[in-house]
Amino acid sequence: MPVSVAAMANSYGGLILVGVTESNVDDRVVGVPEGTIVQIVNGCHQTLEPPWVPEIVPLPLPETDGRMVLVVRVDPAKASRPLLVQDAAPMRLHGRNSVAVDVHVFPRG
């Protein structure tokens, strides 16, 4: 998840739906437990440099024992750029994550 967040923040932004499967099944909305929010926040905070957490909007699913779909909204205007993952700047290109080459990062300060 943090790599996709960084890739979107370093590009044009976008939405990530957590709890919706890409599999071709009748009900693609499977939901995730509430604890997934903490996992996303911790993953972004620990993996991204500088640490940054996107907006996360929980959408509870009725009759599912507390499961929800999470809308992760990545707004590049709100993120320090570039966001790095292991000293690389992921970017979103043609529907997939790529790594920018020859990125010069200057000290923040």
Protein Blocks (a to p, Z undefined) as FASTA:
>chain_A
ZZmmmmmmmmnopaddehiafbdcfblcgopafklmmmmmmmmmmmpccddddddddddd
ehklopacddddddfklpccdddeehiacddeehiacddehiacddeZZ
